[in-house]
Amino acid sequence: MRETGYLRTENANGIRILTEKMPHLRSVTTGFWVGVGSRDEPQELSGISHFIEHLLFKGTERRSARRIAEEFDAIGGELNAFSAKEYTCYYAKVLDENLGKAMDIMVDMLLNSRLSPKDVDAERKVILEEIAMHEDSPDDIIHDLFVSALWESHPLGQSVLGSQNVIRTLQSTDIREFFDRYYYPENIVVAVAGNVEHEDIVDMVERLMAVDGGRGRHVRHSVVPEIRPHTVVYDRPTEQAHIVLGTQGLPRRHPARFALAVLDNILGGGMSSRLFQKIREERSLVYSIFSYHSMYAETGLWAVYAGTSPENAPAVMELIKQEIDLLLEKGVSGEELERAKGHIKGSLVLSLEDSGSRMTRLGKAEISGGEILTLDELLKRVEEVTLEDVQRLANEIFGSRRLVAVIIGPFGDREFQAHLF
């Protein structure tokens, strides 16, 4: 079935296959997307999806971890993976002539990984080091801390990496049970972009992944989390203060998501944005400041990050709040609107010029229930955003002043509430 520049087939066993042909390339990027992430984990298994992602590189019944690495090196390919809140992805980029070899290795990893107690114990140490490194980077971990503060009791608030206490106690039996629960045909999407023919990919997947389906797709119990405005301060002996301030955003399929992209760009999406110009350029209070948004099945978030000296942290937080208030009171100008739309459209075009980004666009949208649009359709949706759309959305997101803030720095018991509410 041909639609919007890509081809899609659902195998008899429920595996979904999406391809986008890019005949001018000699490379192919393929991704195996599994519909499981940190939001699917009970607290006592927090981090298990990421643990499994690591373990699939430790070897199968046919291949050792070293052999997997050697086979990919021999074809000059790239093999990697990542875990997120709603999915896990294993991906590779190779020359088009080596796609069959790459697919054989990746399917072997998905279907035949050992997940042995020995591998679990060995990789446990690596993951604990990864968590420790993450926790030692305040400009990284603050985003996890913000999400946990924003969605306190919701599964989306859980860390992808998990906690050291849980990782230390996970056993191979826990991992095998969780793997069997989520790694099955109807919960897998195969996305491929590059110099490929759709029918060849379908035949390859059917031959390599001839496993029984029939379990149905994984369905989550989705509940929109409640937001409690508050501030959390982590007293740490850092040189800089790290701040993330934000609130509830929009779910993935919300019709106003393109207006959100424009609003986000105007506030903190580039060097001409309000926050960058006001707080960095005019006041010289920060080195780094930017805003961002994330969207999930039933909700999303909008947030701004700032790095500043500890003594300037209260002033920076107050200025962020003032810019939000000014946006609500006076709206945005036509010049800001056009500049933001131009920036977004340019970024979209540039971001989709390689096979990796095209593969990610297909796989992420399919596994998460999103909408797959052509580049022309995306550009049209952005261009259709009006001043009224942006103002309406600003009132919806910021009008209730339900702001949550997380700060890391050498603050002791200093109080920050007065600077937000």
N, C-alpha and C positions, 0 to 999 in steps of 0.2 A: 504493500500500500504506500503510495507516494504522497507525502504531504510536507509542505513548507520546507523543501530543500533537503529533506532526509528521508530515509526508508526505515520502516519498522515492521518487524515480524515477531509474533509470539509463538514459540515452539509448542508442540503438543504437551510437553512436560511443564510449561509455564514460564520458561526463560524468555525474557524480552530482549530482542536484538535490535539495535539502532545503528545505522551507518550514515555517514555523510561523505560523499565522494569529492576528493580534492585532486583532480587528475594532474595538476601542475606540480605536485609534490612527488618526491621519491621516498618519503617517510610515511609511516603509519603510527598512530597512537591508539592503543586499545586499553579499555578500562573494564574491570569487573567490579560492579557496584553491588554491595550487599546492604539490604535495608535494615541495618541494625547499628545503633550508636549508643552513646552514653545515656541518652534519655530512656533507653529500654532496660537499663540495668537496675536491679534492686540495690539499695545502699550497701548491703553486705558484699556485693560483687562489683562495686564501683571501679571502673577502669578495665573490666574484663574484655570489652570489645577491642580496646587498644592493645591489650596483652595478646589476644588472638592474632591481631594484625602482625605483631612481631613474630609470633610463633610460626606463621605460615612460611617464613623465610628460613626456618631451621632445618628443613629437609622433609622428604617424603619417603615412601617405601622404595621408590625408584632412584631418587636423587638425594645426595647429601646437600647440606647448605653450601659447602664449597663447590660442589658440582653445579648447582644452580647459578652461583656467581660466575663460574668459569664459562658456562654455556652462554650466558648473556654477554660476557666480555668478548667471547669469540666472535660474536656477530655485531659487536660495537653497539649494543643496545643499552637502554636505560630501563631499570626495573625499580619500582618504588611503591609506596602505599601511604595512605593517611586515614586517620579516624576522625569522625566528627560527631555531632550530637544526634544526627538522624541517619547516618550511613557510614559505611567503611568502603574504601576504594583501593583496588590493586591495579596499577597501571604500568604500561611499558611503551616505549617509543623505539621503533626499529626501522630499518630499511624495508620497503614494501616486499622485497624478495624473501625477507626473513620472518614475515609475520607468522607463518605456519609453525615455525620453531618456537617463537615466543608464546604463541597461544598454547602449544603443547605443554610448555613448562608451567605457565600460569594455571592452566586447568589442573595439572598434576598437583600444584600447590593447594588449590581450592578443594580438590576431592580427596587427596591422599596424604595430607600432612600428618606427621606422626603424633604431634601434640603429646609427646612422651613426658613422664615425670622428670627425666634428666634434662630435656630441653626446657621445660618449665622452670626448673631451678636455675639453669644457666641464664635464661633470658630475664628472670626476675631481677637479677643483679643489674642488668642493663637498664631496665625500666626504672628501678629505684634511682639509678644515677640520672636518668632523664628527668624524673620528677624533681630531684634535688637541684639540678641545673636550672630547671624552670622556676623553682621557688627562689633561686638566687638571682633571678632577673626580674626586678620589680616592675620594669616597664612591660614585661610579658604577663606575669602572674596577676597584675592588677585587673586585667580584663576578665580573667576567670573569677576573681573575687567580686568584681562588679556583678557578673551574671548571677553568682550565688546570692548576692545581696538583693538583686532585683527580683529574682524568682526563688524566694527562700525555701519553699516547701514543694516546688514543682520539679519534675524530673529534668527539665531543661536547665535547671540551675546546677546540675552535677558536672563536675570536671571530666573532660575526656580522658585525661591521664589517670584519674582516680587518686586515691590517697595512699601514702606509703604503708599505713597500717593494713589496709585491705590487700594491697599487692603482696605484702609479706606472707599473708595467710592463704592466698588462693592456691588450690590444689589442681592437679591435672584432671581429676574427676569433675570438678566444678567447670573447668574450661571445656572439656569434652561435652558435657551436658549442654552448656550454653551454645557451643558451636553447632551441635546437632539441632538445637531449637531454632536457629536462625539461618544457618547456611544450607538452604535447600532451594530447588529450582525456581519456585514462584517468587522467591525473595531475592532473586539475582537479575541484574540487568547487565548486558554486554553492550558497550558502546564503542564504536570504532570510527575514526576519521582519518582520511588520507587517501592515498592512491589505491582504492579497494573497490571491489564489486560486491554489492550486497548479497547476492546469491552465494558467492564463495564463502562469505563470513557465516551465513546461515548454515550452509553445509558443514563447515568446519566445526561450529558449535554443536550441531546435532551429532556429529561423529565423535567429538571429544567428550561431550557432556551427556551421554545417553544414560541419564539417571532418572528414576521414577519421580513424578510430581504427585499432584493430587491433594496437597495439604492446604492450598489456598494461600493468598497473600497475607503477610503479616499486617494486622490492623491494630493501630494504637488507640488507647482510650484517651482522647484529647479533651483537656479541660483548660480553659484560659486562666492563667494564674492571676491572683490579685496582687496589686502593687501597694506596698506600704512605704510612704515617703520617710526616709531616714538617712542618716550618715554613719558610715563605719570608718573608723580611723585605726590603721595598723601602725603601731609605734615601732619603727625599725631604724637603725643607725645608717640611713642612706644619705648620700650627698645631696640628692635632689628629692623634692616632693613629687610624687606621682599621683595624679588625680584622674578619676573617671567619673563623670556625672551624666546621668541619662534617665530614660523612662521607657515605658512600653511603646513599641512601634506597631508594625502591621504584619499580618500573616502573609505567607508566600503568594497566595492567589488574590490578594486584595486588589480591587480595581484602581486604587489610588497609589499603587506602589511606584508608578513612574513619577507621580507628583512628589513622593517621598524622596526619590533619588535627586530631584531638582532642589527640594527644600534642604536636603542634607548638603548638597554641593554649595548652595548659597551660604549656609551657616559655617561649614568647616571643611569643604571638599577640595580646596586648593589654595594657592598663594593669594588669590584675589578675594577669598572668602571673608566674611565679616569677622569671624573669630581670629583668623590669622592676621588680618590687617589691624584690627583694634588692639589685640593683646600682645602680638609679637612685634609688629612693625611700628605702631604708634606708641605703645607703652613699654616695649622691650622687657616684658615680664616673663617670657617663656622662650625656650629654644624650639620646642616642638609643641604644636597644638593642631588637632584635626578632629573631625567628627566622622562617624560611620554608622551604618545600620545593618542589621541582620534580620532575616525572615525565616520563620519556621512554619510548621503545619497550621497551628492554631493561633500563633502570636508572633511577635518580633520585638526588636529593641532599637532604640536610637541612643547614641552616646557620644560624648566628646572626651578626648584624652588631652591632658596637658602635663608637661614636665616643667617644673619651676623650682626656684630656691624655696626652702621651707618657710622663710619669713614672708615670701610673696604669695603663698598658697591661699590665704583668705581673700586677698585682693583679686586673684585670678578667678576664684570661684564666684565672687561677687560680680565680676565683669562678664562671666559666662551667663549668669542669671540675668544681668541687665540686657545682654544682647537678645536673649529669648524674649524678655518682656518687650523690648523695642520691636521685635518682629511681630508680636501679637498686637501691639498698639498701632503700628504704622504700615505693616505689611512689607512687601518687597517691591522693588521698582521693575519697570519693563526692561531696563538695561541689565539688571541682575538676572532676570529670568532668561533672557536671550543668551547671556554669557554662560550661565549654568547649563542650558540645553546644548550649547555648542561644545562645551567641555565634555559632557556626558556622551554625546554622539561621537566625538572624536575618539574618546577612550574606548567606546564599544567597537568601533571599526578596527582600531589597532589591536584590541585584545583578542579578536577573532581571526587573526591572520596566520595562525599556526594550527597544526593538527591537534595539539594537546588541548588548547582552549576550546576547539570545536567538539572534541570528544567529551570534555568536562561539561560543556553546555548541555549535550544530549543526555549523558548519564545522570547528572545531578537532577535535571528536570524530571526525567522518567522515574527515578527511584523515589523521589520525594513528592511526586504528584503535582509538579509544577507545569507551566505552560511552555511549550517549545515554539518559539517564533523565529521567523527568518530575520536576517539583519535588517532588511527593508522595513519589516513590520515593527521591529524594535525601535528603529529610528523614527518611524511614524508615530508610535505611542509617545515617545519623548517629545516630539515636536508639537503634539496635540495638547500638552500640559499648558494650562492658562494661569494667569495671576490669581484668579478666583480659586482654582484647584489648590494652589499652594497655600493660600490664606486659610481656606477651609480646613486643610489638613493640619496646618500649624495650630489652629484653634483646637482641633480634635486631640492632637498629641500633647500640646503644652498648656492648653487652657486650664486644666485642673491643677497644674503645678505639682503633679505627683512625681517629684524628682527624687532619685536615689543617688547618693554619692559615696565613693570609696576613695580613701586617701592613704597612701603609704609614705611615711617619713618620720623624722625624729621629733615627734610632737608631744610625747608624754601623755598627759590627760587633757590636753587643750581641747576646748569645745568648738565645734564647727557649725552647729545647728543654726545659729543666728545668720549665717551667710547664705542659707538656702530657703528657709521657710518663713 
